[in-house]
Amino acid sequence: MQKEIRVRIAPSPTGSLHLGTVRTSLYNYLFAKKNKGKFILRIEDTDQERNKDEYTKGILDGFNWLNIKFDEGPYYQSERMDLYRKLAQKLMDEGKAYCCFCTQEELDELRKIQRAAKVPEKYDNRHRNLTEDQKNKFLAEGKKPVTRFKLPDHVDIKWNDEIRGSVCVNTNDLGGDPVIMRADGVPLYNFAVVVDDGDMKISHVIRGDDHLHNTAKQIPIFEALGYPVPIFAHAPLIFTHDREKLSKRKHGDIANIDKYQREGYLPEALANYLVHMSWTQPDNPEAEIFKLDEVIEKFELGRISKSSAVYDLPKLHWFNNHYLKEKSIEEIYNLSKHFLETDLDLSMYPKDQLLKMIDLVRAGINKLDEIPGLIKFFFDDKFNLNEGENQKALNSENAKKILDKVLKTLDSMNFKDSHDCKKTIDEIGKELGLKGKDLYWPVRVALSGSNKGPDLGLIISLLGKDKVKVRVERALAVLV
Ligand code: GLU
């Protein structure tokens, strides 16, 4: 019988949910679904100094927003300390791990010497074979030991990576025997992760390729604990155009999911973008637009590219714009409501008018938080008429004549019909022998504070008679 497919994502709540973690989660999710397996969420929260509850909350919120569902979890490592301690002790009892009493000063000194000698910096396993007497002496001095795992010496650790193919790392290049438990009994990543992956019967570990060396440390730990070694798949990391690893520290907000939630990107667009970054469909490699559910059946780990992915904001905007176009105007209204409410007094217009305003600008937006700025002029007429293009348009030769005529025709205009509004302006143009920007710009500027923007007939119709009158009068006052 085929072994059950069980995969996991194991974020540490030491920061917000990183884009790279989201992408790896999506690959895990697709792989689990394709193979009718289980996808598990594990929060790796053993580092009490750096963990924050708000990060855990943000991580859970982020997955929820992206509609990534888990079959099990969240499990919390902080609730599993007894298991790590028990298994660390077992390794000690079996002679597979040992107490190391080296102080930080000693380790720093060692590193200094290695640096000066231009040899790789590593722990030299000096406490691997302490005698009982030596140990007792350290203990009598009040020193508290860390626990180190005995890595085999000079052994090639090899595995067949589902993405990278055959990988080989020599244990000599791993920095010496790794610490698995701190002196205060807190497990370190490379140990806790193996205990959990073993205990949770994880069949495939799909994670970022920054963990390649960790995998080489972890395989001997799996073996020492008697767990089957999972299959590994290391996905490339996300880099910027400058070939830097995408990170919050260097690149700020763009590295974390919060920004995309906050600014009105659609989760399905972000998911599509992230999966597409390094994965193409076997039967249609050119296809860019796909929903997660549509590609489950086609998903293969082997089609994840080995080369690093490049973060490209305009491309993400392209995806978002595409998915926004698929939404009904009502959906866009609901999704953007909190952005609108924050900036605009929505009670000024009935809902059907608001929908029309959004419809006017939706095609040109990359994300939902752009909408309030684009329709703000419907709500606020305090735009500056005395500068730049606005001033130029109102100082044009015929601006006064045009605006005077607009005022005079207000009573006969049918504001319910945007075509009629536009026709009225065109008729004014005919009377004055004007068309194009000579005719439209002064009207546009008077009504919206800009010579660009949506259809003029629609602007007039949505503003309605009273607001048009006030705005035209205000522009005429600026003119004289
Ligand atoms: N907590 C680790 C991280 O966030 C998990 C890595 C892994 O998947 O093993 O990088």
Residues whose N, C-alpha, C, O or C-beta is under 5 A from the ligand:
A	BS01	LIG	A10 P11 S12 E44 V193 R207
